Amino acid sequence: LVLVHVVDRGKMLRVEESWSTFYKWCGEDDFTAFSVSGVLPFLVFVTLNGFLATFEATAKPASLVKYKIQQSKEVPIPAARLKKCVALALFNLIVMGICGNFLFYPILLRRGCNAGYVLPGMATAVTHWIVFLLVQEVLFYYTHRLLHIPCLYQRIHKIHHEFQAPLGVSSMYVHPLEFLI
């Protein structure tokens, strides 16, 4: 999508045209638009991390290994360990992501969110984006701290710390309950 601000409000912005086309394609159904809009970020994550996981599994090209910020004792990462990580990450992204849609969509509706034809103005979108980032970072920090309480750490969070030198796909290598949180 190309974000172009048009001074003449009689014309639709290019992003509004794209959204309108997408919304029609989704049968003008808010839940479908909400759910399907997660496919593009999923594909970007899987594609980029597919390349990175291949690098982690092969350590090739070797000339790039020196640029890793955190060096792992396991270079390349054993295939069985990487497969386990990828399998859980994909389970979380697909199965738990779908469950999350059904769980959180009614909450969004009660808060007045909708996916209809009309998009918010640029100022509203930027304000919501900034507030979302701030709230999300604070909630992530305190939730992560909470998950380090011994009983929660052992039952839920420990899996997340199995990779000492993290790789991209390991960001989704978490217990399914933690993924929903």
C-alpha distance (Angstrom), angle and dihedral (degrees) to the residues before:
residue distance angle dihedral
L1 . . .
V2 3.76 . .
L3 3.79 116.2 .
V4 3.80 107.5 -143.2
H5 3.78 122.6 165.5
V6 3.79 111.3 -142.7
V7 3.80 116.3 -160.8
D8 3.81 92.6 -154.6
R9 3.82 102.6 76.4
G10 3.79 88.9 -163.3
K11 3.80 87.8 77.9
M12 3.77 123.7 68.1
L13 3.76 116.8 -117.8
R14 3.79 113.8 -113.7
V15 3.82 90.0 -113.5
E16 3.81 89.7 52.0
E17 3.79 90.5 51.4
S18 3.79 90.6 49.8
W19 3.79 92.0 47.8
S20 3.80 91.8 47.7
T21 3.81 90.9 51.6
F22 3.81 91.2 47.0
Y23 3.82 92.1 47.4
K24 3.81 91.4 51.0
W25 3.81 89.2 48.2
C26 3.83 87.8 54.6
G27 3.80 89.5 57.2
E28 3.82 91.4 -105.0
D29 3.79 88.2 -76.6
D30 3.81 116.0 142.2
F31 3.81 95.7 -151.7
T32 3.80 92.3 49.9
A33 3.81 91.4 48.4
F34 3.83 90.0 46.9
S35 3.81 91.9 50.1
V36 3.80 99.3 40.3
S37 3.81 92.3 47.5
G38 3.81 87.3 69.7
V39 3.81 92.0 62.6
L40 3.82 96.1 78.9
P41 3.84 95.3 52.4
F42 3.82 88.0 45.7
L43 3.81 91.7 52.7
V44 3.81 92.3 46.9
F45 3.83 91.1 49.4
V46 3.81 93.4 47.4
T47 3.81 93.9 45.1
L48 3.80 97.0 47.7
N49 3.77 94.0 41.5
G50 3.79 90.7 45.4
F51 3.80 88.2 62.2
L52 3.81 91.9 44.3
A53 3.81 92.9 47.1
T54 3.80 89.4 51.4
F55 3.80 88.4 53.0
E56 3.83 90.8 48.4
A57 3.82 91.7 48.9
T58 3.79 95.7 48.0
A59 3.83 104.3 23.8
K60 3.79 85.1 -140.5
P61 2.89 131.0 171.8
A62 3.81 84.8 40.7
S63 3.80 90.7 -160.6
L64 3.84 89.2 71.8
V65 3.82 96.5 53.8
K66 3.81 91.5 82.1
Y67 3.83 89.5 60.7
K68 3.79 94.7 61.9
I69 3.79 108.2 115.2
Q70 3.81 94.4 -145.6
Q71 3.76 114.3 34.3
S72 3.79 116.4 -143.6
K73 3.77 124.6 -144.2
E74 3.79 84.9 -136.5
V75 3.78 107.9 68.4
P76 2.92 109.5 -173.7
I77 3.80 99.4 24.4
P78 3.83 111.2 -121.6
A79 3.82 110.7 -97.9
A80 3.83 94.2 -126.9
R81 3.80 91.5 54.1
L82 3.80 92.5 47.2
K83 3.83 92.1 47.8
K84 3.82 90.0 52.1
C85 3.81 90.0 51.1
V86 3.81 94.1 46.9
A87 3.82 92.5 46.2
L88 3.82 93.6 53.3
A89 3.80 92.2 42.4
L90 3.81 91.2 52.8
F91 3.81 91.2 45.4
N92 3.80 89.6 53.0
L93 3.78 94.6 45.3
I94 3.81 95.7 46.3
V95 3.82 109.2 27.4
M96 3.79 99.8 28.1
G97 3.81 90.5 38.1
I98 3.80 90.1 57.5
C99 3.82 90.7 45.5
G100 3.80 88.6 49.7
N101 3.80 90.7 53.4
F102 3.81 91.4 55.2
L103 3.81 91.1 43.8
F104 3.80 100.3 45.8
Y105 3.80 102.5 32.1
P106 3.84 94.1 75.9
I107 3.81 88.6 49.8
L108 3.80 90.5 53.4
L109 3.80 90.4 49.8
R110 3.80 91.4 52.4
R111 3.80 88.5 51.7
G112 3.80 90.1 55.9
C113 3.79 98.4 -104.8
N114 3.76 118.4 145.5
A115 3.76 137.2 169.9
G116 3.79 97.5 -142.7
Y117 3.78 128.3 138.9
V118 3.80 96.1 -80.4
L119 3.77 116.9 82.1
P120 3.79 121.5 -160.1
G121 3.79 118.7 -103.2
M122 3.80 120.1 -92.7
A123 3.83 94.0 -101.8
T124 3.82 91.3 51.1
A125 3.82 92.4 46.3
V126 3.82 93.1 49.4
T127 3.81 91.9 45.5
H128 3.81 91.4 49.8
W129 3.80 90.7 47.0
I130 3.82 93.1 51.7
V131 3.81 93.1 45.6
F132 3.81 90.6 46.7
L133 3.81 91.8 52.1
L134 3.80 92.9 48.7
V135 3.80 94.6 46.2
Q136 3.80 92.4 43.2
E137 3.80 92.8 51.4
V138 3.81 93.2 48.9
L139 3.82 92.5 46.1
F140 3.82 91.6 46.1
Y141 3.80 91.8 50.7
Y142 3.80 95.7 49.6
T143 3.80 93.7 40.5
H144 3.79 89.4 51.5
R145 3.81 90.5 49.7
L146 3.81 89.8 49.0
L147 3.81 90.4 52.2
H148 3.81 88.8 59.1
I149 3.82 91.1 66.9
P150 3.83 101.8 115.1
C151 3.84 98.2 -114.3
L152 3.83 92.9 47.6
Y153 3.77 93.1 40.6
Q154 3.81 94.0 55.4
R155 3.81 95.5 43.7
I156 3.79 102.4 36.9
H157 3.80 119.2 2.0
K158 3.81 104.7 42.7
I159 3.81 92.8 82.9
H160 3.80 89.8 62.3
H161 3.82 90.4 61.7
E162 3.81 96.7 51.5
F163 3.80 90.1 99.2
Q164 3.80 108.4 68.0
A165 3.79 93.2 -174.8
P166 3.79 102.2 38.1
L167 3.75 126.0 -138.8
G168 3.80 127.0 -160.6
V169 3.79 98.1 -97.0
S170 3.82 91.4 48.3
S171 3.81 88.4 71.9
M172 3.82 85.9 77.6
Y173 3.82 93.4 39.2
V174 3.80 94.3 105.5
H175 3.78 137.8 117.7
P176 3.83 108.9 -78.8
L177 3.83 91.2 -116.8
E178 3.78 90.1 53.8
F179 3.80 89.2 49.9
L180 3.81 90.3 57.8
I181 3.79 92.3 47.3
